Amino acid sequence: MAHIVKTTVFLTDLSTFSAVNEIYARYFGPDYPARSCVQVSALPMGAKIEVEAVASLK
């Protein structure tokens, strides 16, 4: 997780953003990577959230 520099969070319901944000903080804090978050109409296999991550090895 320490090598992740950017994430994109896809949510099917943007009203769940605060709950997702709390969980995100547990995994990525306190040096949070850059993040984008967008609402989508559907995700594969009925998922409610998908997170795409870009990592950089130093």
PyMOL Python script that loads the backbone (N, CA, C, O; Angstrom):
from pymol import cmd

cmd.read_pdbstr("""\
ATOM      1  N   MET A   1       0.825  -1.191   0.000  1.00  0.00           N
ATOM      2  CA  MET A   1       0.000   0.000   0.000  1.00  0.00           C
ATOM      3  C   MET A   1       0.871   1.256   0.000  1.00  0.00           C
ATOM      4  O   MET A   1       0.450   2.297  -0.506  1.00  0.00           O
ATOM      5  N   ALA A   2       2.049   1.173   0.548  1.00  0.00           N
ATOM      6  CA  ALA A   2       2.925   2.342   0.645  1.00  0.00           C
ATOM      7  C   ALA A   2       3.392   2.840  -0.724  1.00  0.00           C
ATOM      8  O   ALA A   2       3.825   3.985  -0.849  1.00  0.00           O
ATOM      9  N   HIS A   3       3.309   1.995  -1.746  1.00  0.00           N
ATOM     10  CA  HIS A   3       3.773   2.376  -3.079  1.00  0.00           C
ATOM     11  C   HIS A   3       2.666   2.956  -3.960  1.00  0.00           C
ATOM     12  O   HIS A   3       2.937   3.399  -5.076  1.00  0.00           O
ATOM     13  N   ILE A   4       1.430   2.958  -3.474  1.00  0.00           N
ATOM     14  CA  ILE A   4       0.314   3.468  -4.277  1.00  0.00           C
ATOM     15  C   ILE A   4       0.352   4.994  -4.294  1.00  0.00           C
ATOM     16  O   ILE A   4       0.394   5.642  -3.248  1.00  0.00           O
ATOM     17  N   VAL A   5       0.338   5.553  -5.508  1.00  0.00           N
ATOM     18  CA  VAL A   5       0.429   7.010  -5.661  1.00  0.00           C
ATOM     19  C   VAL A   5      -0.873   7.639  -6.152  1.00  0.00           C
ATOM     20  O   VAL A   5      -1.050   8.851  -6.030  1.00  0.00           O
ATOM     21  N   LYS A   6      -1.791   6.834  -6.707  1.00  0.00           N
ATOM     22  CA  LYS A   6      -3.049   7.373  -7.250  1.00  0.00           C
ATOM     23  C   LYS A   6      -4.090   6.275  -7.246  1.00  0.00           C
ATOM     24  O   LYS A   6      -3.798   5.135  -7.607  1.00  0.00           O
ATOM     25  N   THR A   7      -5.303   6.612  -6.839  1.00  0.00           N
ATOM     26  CA  THR A   7      -6.419   5.669  -6.929  1.00  0.00           C
ATOM     27  C   THR A   7      -7.590   6.333  -7.628  1.00  0.00           C
ATOM     28  O   THR A   7      -7.751   7.554  -7.602  1.00  0.00           O
ATOM     29  N   THR A   8      -8.396   5.499  -8.248  1.00  0.00           N
ATOM     30  CA  THR A   8      -9.679   5.936  -8.778  1.00  0.00           C
ATOM     31  C   THR A   8     -10.723   5.022  -8.152  1.00  0.00           C
ATOM     32  O   THR A   8     -10.637   3.800  -8.269  1.00  0.00           O
ATOM     33  N   VAL A   9     -11.697   5.611  -7.495  1.00  0.00           N
ATOM     34  CA  VAL A   9     -12.752   4.858  -6.822  1.00  0.00           C
ATOM     35  C   VAL A   9     -14.023   5.002  -7.656  1.00  0.00           C
ATOM     36  O   VAL A   9     -14.467   6.112  -7.948  1.00  0.00           O
ATOM     37  N   PHE A  10     -14.595   3.871  -8.031  1.00  0.00           N
ATOM     38  CA  PHE A  10     -15.842   3.840  -8.788  1.00  0.00           C
ATOM     39  C   PHE A  10     -16.940   3.357  -7.851  1.00  0.00           C
ATOM     40  O   PHE A  10     -16.826   2.275  -7.276  1.00  0.00           O
ATOM     41  N   LEU A  11     -18.001   4.143  -7.688  1.00  0.00           N
ATOM     42  CA  LEU A  11     -19.122   3.792  -6.820  1.00  0.00           C
ATOM     43  C   LEU A  11     -20.405   3.754  -7.632  1.00  0.00           C
ATOM     44  O   LEU A  11     -20.607   4.575  -8.527  1.00  0.00           O
ATOM     45  N   THR A  12     -21.269   2.801  -7.319  1.00  0.00           N
ATOM     46  CA  THR A  12     -22.576   2.786  -7.984  1.00  0.00           C
ATOM     47  C   THR A  12     -23.562   3.703  -7.278  1.00  0.00           C
ATOM     48  O   THR A  12     -24.619   4.016  -7.826  1.00  0.00           O
ATOM     49  N   ASP A  13     -23.225   4.141  -6.058  1.00  0.00           N
ATOM     50  CA  ASP A  13     -24.094   5.050  -5.311  1.00  0.00           C
ATOM     51  C   ASP A  13     -23.218   6.045  -4.559  1.00  0.00           C
ATOM     52  O   ASP A  13     -22.628   5.705  -3.534  1.00  0.00           O
ATOM     53  N   LEU A  14     -23.134   7.252  -5.056  1.00  0.00           N
ATOM     54  CA  LEU A  14     -22.257   8.270  -4.474  1.00  0.00           C
ATOM     55  C   LEU A  14     -22.664   8.659  -3.051  1.00  0.00           C
ATOM     56  O   LEU A  14     -21.872   9.265  -2.329  1.00  0.00           O
ATOM     57  N   SER A  15     -23.881   8.319  -2.643  1.00  0.00           N
ATOM     58  CA  SER A  15     -24.291   8.631  -1.271  1.00  0.00           C
ATOM     59  C   SER A  15     -23.528   7.794  -0.241  1.00  0.00           C
ATOM     60  O   SER A  15     -23.586   8.090   0.952  1.00  0.00           O
ATOM     61  N   THR A  16     -22.824   6.767  -0.677  1.00  0.00           N
ATOM     62  CA  THR A  16     -22.014   5.943   0.228  1.00  0.00           C
ATOM     63  C   THR A  16     -20.588   6.475   0.362  1.00  0.00           C
ATOM     64  O   THR A  16     -19.744   5.836   0.990  1.00  0.00           O
ATOM     65  N   PHE A  17     -20.318   7.633  -0.221  1.00  0.00           N
ATOM     66  CA  PHE A  17     -18.956   8.172  -0.225  1.00  0.00           C
ATOM     67  C   PHE A  17     -18.379   8.333   1.175  1.00  0.00           C
ATOM     68  O   PHE A  17     -17.216   7.991   1.388  1.00  0.00           O
ATOM     69  N   SER A  18     -19.151   8.843   2.144  1.00  0.00           N
ATOM     70  CA  SER A  18     -18.572   9.046   3.478  1.00  0.00           C
ATOM     71  C   SER A  18     -18.170   7.728   4.125  1.00  0.00           C
ATOM     72  O   SER A  18     -17.138   7.667   4.793  1.00  0.00           O
ATOM     73  N   ALA A  19     -18.948   6.685   3.948  1.00  0.00           N
ATOM     74  CA  ALA A  19     -18.576   5.374   4.501  1.00  0.00           C
ATOM     75  C   ALA A  19     -17.319   4.849   3.818  1.00  0.00           C
ATOM     76  O   ALA A  19     -16.416   4.329   4.475  1.00  0.00           O
ATOM     77  N   VAL A  20     -17.269   4.986   2.519  1.00  0.00           N
ATOM     78  CA  VAL A  20     -16.085   4.561   1.761  1.00  0.00           C
ATOM     79  C   VAL A  20     -14.869   5.376   2.200  1.00  0.00           C
ATOM     80  O   VAL A  20     -13.775   4.829   2.335  1.00  0.00           O
ATOM     81  N   ASN A  21     -15.050   6.652   2.420  1.00  0.00           N
ATOM     82  CA  ASN A  21     -13.957   7.530   2.834  1.00  0.00           C
ATOM     83  C   ASN A  21     -13.365   7.083   4.176  1.00  0.00           C
ATOM     84  O   ASN A  21     -12.148   7.125   4.357  1.00  0.00           O
ATOM     85  N   GLU A  22     -14.209   6.658   5.109  1.00  0.00           N
ATOM     86  CA  GLU A  22     -13.727   6.172   6.405  1.00  0.00           C
ATOM     87  C   GLU A  22     -12.882   4.910   6.245  1.00  0.00           C
ATOM     88  O   GLU A  22     -11.828   4.780   6.867  1.00  0.00           O
ATOM     89  N   ILE A  23     -13.341   3.998   5.424  1.00  0.00           N
ATOM     90  CA  ILE A  23     -12.594   2.759   5.178  1.00  0.00           C
ATOM     91  C   ILE A  23     -11.299   3.067   4.432  1.00  0.00           C
ATOM     92  O   ILE A  23     -10.246   2.512   4.747  1.00  0.00           O
ATOM     93  N   TYR A  24     -11.383   3.935   3.464  1.00  0.00           N
ATOM     94  CA  TYR A  24     -10.206   4.350   2.681  1.00  0.00           C
ATOM     95  C   TYR A  24      -9.124   4.901   3.610  1.00  0.00           C
ATOM     96  O   TYR A  24      -7.945   4.586   3.444  1.00  0.00           O
ATOM     97  N   ALA A  25      -9.512   5.709   4.572  1.00  0.00           N
ATOM     98  CA  ALA A  25      -8.564   6.330   5.505  1.00  0.00           C
ATOM     99  C   ALA A  25      -7.825   5.266   6.323  1.00  0.00           C
ATOM    100  O   ALA A  25      -6.650   5.444   6.644  1.00  0.00           O
ATOM    101  N   ARG A  26      -8.496   4.173   6.660  1.00  0.00           N
ATOM    102  CA  ARG A  26      -7.848   3.101   7.429  1.00  0.00           C
ATOM    103  C   ARG A  26      -6.762   2.401   6.616  1.00  0.00           C
ATOM    104  O   ARG A  26      -5.747   1.978   7.170  1.00  0.00           O
ATOM    105  N   TYR A  27      -6.971   2.278   5.315  1.00  0.00           N
ATOM    106  CA  TYR A  27      -6.015   1.572   4.478  1.00  0.00           C
ATOM    107  C   TYR A  27      -4.905   2.467   3.940  1.00  0.00           C
ATOM    108  O   TYR A  27      -3.780   2.006   3.745  1.00  0.00           O
ATOM    109  N   PHE A  28      -5.204   3.732   3.699  1.00  0.00           N
ATOM    110  CA  PHE A  28      -4.248   4.596   3.007  1.00  0.00           C
ATOM    111  C   PHE A  28      -3.697   5.744   3.836  1.00  0.00           C
ATOM    112  O   PHE A  28      -2.814   6.452   3.352  1.00  0.00           O
ATOM    113  N   GLY A  29      -4.161   5.966   5.044  1.00  0.00           N
ATOM    114  CA  GLY A  29      -3.702   7.119   5.823  1.00  0.00           C
ATOM    115  C   GLY A  29      -2.356   6.880   6.445  1.00  0.00           C
ATOM    116  O   GLY A  29      -1.908   5.735   6.501  1.00  0.00           O
ATOM    117  N   PRO A  30      -1.692   7.910   6.916  1.00  0.00           N
ATOM    118  CA  PRO A  30      -2.079   9.316   6.801  1.00  0.00           C
ATOM    119  C   PRO A  30      -1.535   9.997   5.551  1.00  0.00           C
ATOM    120  O   PRO A  30      -1.958  11.109   5.236  1.00  0.00           O
ATOM    121  N   ASP A  31      -0.612   9.368   4.830  1.00  0.00           N
ATOM    122  CA  ASP A  31      -0.099   9.960   3.583  1.00  0.00           C
ATOM    123  C   ASP A  31      -0.916   9.435   2.417  1.00  0.00           C
ATOM    124  O   ASP A  31      -0.492   8.532   1.696  1.00  0.00           O
ATOM    125  N   TYR A  32      -2.092  10.015   2.245  1.00  0.00           N
ATOM    126  CA  TYR A  32      -3.025   9.519   1.234  1.00  0.00           C
ATOM    127  C   TYR A  32      -2.502   9.730  -0.175  1.00  0.00           C
ATOM    128  O   TYR A  32      -1.914  10.770  -0.474  1.00  0.00           O
ATOM    129  N   PRO A  33      -2.717   8.730  -1.059  1.00  0.00           N
ATOM    130  CA  PRO A  33      -2.382   8.939  -2.463  1.00  0.00           C
ATOM    131  C   PRO A  33      -3.414   9.877  -3.101  1.00  0.00           C
ATOM    132  O   PRO A  33      -4.492  10.091  -2.547  1.00  0.00           O
ATOM    133  N   ALA A  34      -3.079  10.423  -4.249  1.00  0.00           N
ATOM    134  CA  ALA A  34      -4.057  11.221  -4.999  1.00  0.00           C
ATOM    135  C   ALA A  34      -5.256  10.328  -5.295  1.00  0.00           C
ATOM    136  O   ALA A  34      -5.112   9.115  -5.445  1.00  0.00           O
ATOM    137  N   ARG A  35      -6.453  10.940  -5.379  1.00  0.00           N
ATOM    138  CA  ARG A  35      -7.653  10.125  -5.570  1.00  0.00           C
ATOM    139  C   ARG A  35      -8.678  10.847  -6.413  1.00  0.00           C
ATOM    140  O   ARG A  35      -8.856  12.061  -6.321  1.00  0.00           O
ATOM    141  N   SER A  36      -9.347  10.059  -7.240  1.00  0.00           N
ATOM    142  CA  SER A  36     -10.537  10.500  -7.958  1.00  0.00           C
ATOM    143  C   SER A  36     -11.655   9.562  -7.544  1.00  0.00           C
ATOM    144  O   SER A  36     -11.417   8.388  -7.262  1.00  0.00           O
ATOM    145  N   CYS A  37     -12.875  10.079  -7.506  1.00  0.00           N
ATOM    146  CA  CYS A  37     -14.024   9.247  -7.174  1.00  0.00           C
ATOM    147  C   CYS A  37     -15.166   9.620  -8.110  1.00  0.00           C
ATOM    148  O   CYS A  37     -15.517  10.792  -8.247  1.00  0.00           O
ATOM    149  N   VAL A  38     -15.738   8.606  -8.750  1.00  0.00           N
ATOM    150  CA  VAL A  38     -16.827   8.849  -9.694  1.00  0.00           C
ATOM    151  C   VAL A  38     -17.964   7.859  -9.463  1.00  0.00           C
ATOM    152  O   VAL A  38     -17.754   6.741  -8.993  1.00  0.00           O
ATOM    153  N   GLN A  39     -19.155   8.293  -9.802  1.00  0.00           N
ATOM    154  CA  GLN A  39     -20.316   7.400  -9.744  1.00  0.00           C
ATOM    155  C   GLN A  39     -20.524   6.799 -11.122  1.00  0.00           C
ATOM    156  O   GLN A  39     -20.461   7.495 -12.135  1.00  0.00           O
ATOM    157  N   VAL A  40     -20.772   5.493 -11.146  1.00  0.00           N
ATOM    158  CA  VAL A  40     -21.032   4.777 -12.386  1.00  0.00           C
ATOM    159  C   VAL A  40     -22.383   4.075 -12.277  1.00  0.00           C
ATOM    160  O   VAL A  40     -22.878   3.841 -11.174  1.00  0.00           O
ATOM    161  N   SER A  41     -22.965   3.746 -13.400  1.00  0.00           N
ATOM    162  CA  SER A  41     -24.291   3.121 -13.360  1.00  0.00           C
ATOM    163  C   SER A  41     -24.243   1.661 -12.933  1.00  0.00           C
ATOM    164  O   SER A  41     -25.197   1.162 -12.338  1.00  0.00           O
ATOM    165  N   ALA A  42     -23.148   0.972 -13.228  1.00  0.00           N
ATOM    166  CA  ALA A  42     -23.028  -0.443 -12.857  1.00  0.00           C
ATOM    167  C   ALA A  42     -21.563  -0.860 -12.877  1.00  0.00           C
ATOM    168  O   ALA A  42     -20.728  -0.249 -13.544  1.00  0.00           O
ATOM    169  N   LEU A  43     -21.280  -1.923 -12.124  1.00  0.00           N
ATOM    170  CA  LEU A  43     -19.940  -2.512 -12.099  1.00  0.00           C
ATOM    171  C   LEU A  43     -20.076  -4.009 -12.360  1.00  0.00           C
ATOM    172  O   LEU A  43     -21.150  -4.573 -12.151  1.00  0.00           O
ATOM    173  N   PRO A  44     -19.011  -4.659 -12.810  1.00  0.00           N
ATOM    174  CA  PRO A  44     -19.081  -6.095 -13.088  1.00  0.00           C
ATOM    175  C   PRO A  44     -19.501  -6.897 -11.855  1.00  0.00           C
ATOM    176  O   PRO A  44     -19.158  -6.560 -10.721  1.00  0.00           O
ATOM    177  N   MET A  45     -20.247  -7.956 -12.110  1.00  0.00           N
ATOM    178  CA  MET A  45     -20.688  -8.906 -11.083  1.00  0.00           C
ATOM    179  C   MET A  45     -21.502  -8.251  -9.970  1.00  0.00           C
ATOM    180  O   MET A  45     -21.532  -8.761  -8.850  1.00  0.00           O
ATOM    181  N   GLY A  46     -22.160  -7.129 -10.259  1.00  0.00           N
ATOM    182  CA  GLY A  46     -23.021  -6.470  -9.285  1.00  0.00           C
ATOM    183  C   GLY A  46     -22.284  -5.771  -8.156  1.00  0.00           C
ATOM    184  O   GLY A  46     -22.894  -5.429  -7.142  1.00  0.00           O
ATOM    185  N   ALA A  47     -20.977  -5.552  -8.312  1.00  0.00           N
ATOM    186  CA  ALA A  47     -20.198  -4.882  -7.260  1.00  0.00           C
ATOM    187  C   ALA A  47     -20.725  -3.475  -7.024  1.00  0.00           C
ATOM    188  O   ALA A  47     -21.268  -2.850  -7.935  1.00  0.00           O
ATOM    189  N   LYS A  48     -20.567  -2.984  -5.826  1.00  0.00           N
ATOM    190  CA  LYS A  48     -20.983  -1.626  -5.473  1.00  0.00           C
ATOM    191  C   LYS A  48     -19.805  -0.646  -5.526  1.00  0.00           C
ATOM    192  O   LYS A  48     -20.001   0.564  -5.631  1.00  0.00           O
ATOM    193  N   ILE A  49     -18.570  -1.186  -5.451  1.00  0.00           N
ATOM    194  CA  ILE A  49     -17.368  -0.357  -5.456  1.00  0.00           C
ATOM    195  C   ILE A  49     -16.248  -1.082  -6.194  1.00  0.00           C
ATOM    196  O   ILE A  49     -16.127  -2.305  -6.138  1.00  0.00           O
ATOM    197  N   GLU A  50     -15.442  -0.297  -6.878  1.00  0.00           N
ATOM    198  CA  GLU A  50     -14.226  -0.810  -7.514  1.00  0.00           C
ATOM    199  C   GLU A  50     -13.148   0.244  -7.290  1.00  0.00           C
ATOM    200  O   GLU A  50     -13.408   1.440  -7.414  1.00  0.00           O
ATOM    201  N   VAL A  51     -11.947  -0.199  -6.961  1.00  0.00           N
ATOM    202  CA  VAL A  51     -10.836   0.719  -6.755  1.00  0.00           C
ATOM    203  C   VAL A  51      -9.708   0.343  -7.698  1.00  0.00           C
ATOM    204  O   VAL A  51      -9.233  -0.793  -7.696  1.00  0.00           O
ATOM    205  N   GLU A  52      -9.290   1.295  -8.491  1.00  0.00           N
ATOM    206  CA  GLU A  52      -8.154   1.139  -9.399  1.00  0.00           C
ATOM    207  C   GLU A  52      -6.975   1.853  -8.748  1.00  0.00           C
ATOM    208  O   GLU A  52      -7.131   2.971  -8.256  1.00  0.00           O
ATOM    209  N   ALA A  53      -5.807   1.235  -8.734  1.00  0.00           N
ATOM    210  CA  ALA A  53      -4.647   1.832  -8.082  1.00  0.00           C
ATOM    211  C   ALA A  53      -3.443   1.845  -9.011  1.00  0.00           C
ATOM    212  O   ALA A  53      -3.219   0.917  -9.788  1.00  0.00           O
ATOM    213  N   VAL A  54      -2.675   2.923  -8.909  1.00  0.00           N
ATOM    214  CA  VAL A  54      -1.412   3.047  -9.639  1.00  0.00           C
ATOM    215  C   VAL A  54      -0.315   3.101  -8.592  1.00  0.00           C
ATOM    216  O   VAL A  54      -0.361   3.914  -7.669  1.00  0.00           O
ATOM    217  N   ALA A  55       0.674   2.224  -8.744  1.00  0.00           N
ATOM    218  CA  ALA A  55       1.774   2.178  -7.779  1.00  0.00           C
ATOM    219  C   ALA A  55       3.085   2.525  -8.469  1.00  0.00           C
ATOM    220  O   ALA A  55       3.245   2.353  -9.677  1.00  0.00           O
ATOM    221  N   SER A  56       4.010   3.016  -7.667  1.00  0.00           N
ATOM    222  CA  SER A  56       5.334   3.364  -8.165  1.00  0.00           C
ATOM    223  C   SER A  56       6.378   2.749  -7.241  1.00  0.00           C
ATOM    224  O   SER A  56       6.378   3.000  -6.036  1.00  0.00           O
ATOM    225  N   LEU A  57       7.252   1.956  -7.804  1.00  0.00           N
ATOM    226  CA  LEU A  57       8.328   1.387  -7.010  1.00  0.00           C
ATOM    227  C   LEU A  57       9.484   2.364  -7.013  1.00  0.00           C
ATOM    228  O   LEU A  57       9.889   2.863  -8.063  1.00  0.00           O
ATOM    229  N   LYS A  58      10.009   2.633  -5.835  1.00  0.00           N
ATOM    230  CA  LYS A  58      11.082   3.613  -5.713  1.00  0.00           C
ATOM    231  C   LYS A  58      12.421   2.943  -5.658  1.00  0.00           C
ATOM    232  O   LYS A  58      13.446   3.618  -5.555  1.00  0.00           O
TER     233      LYS A  58
END
""", "prot")
cmd.dss("prot")
cmd.show_as("cartoon", "prot")
cmd.util.cbc("prot")
cmd.orient("prot")
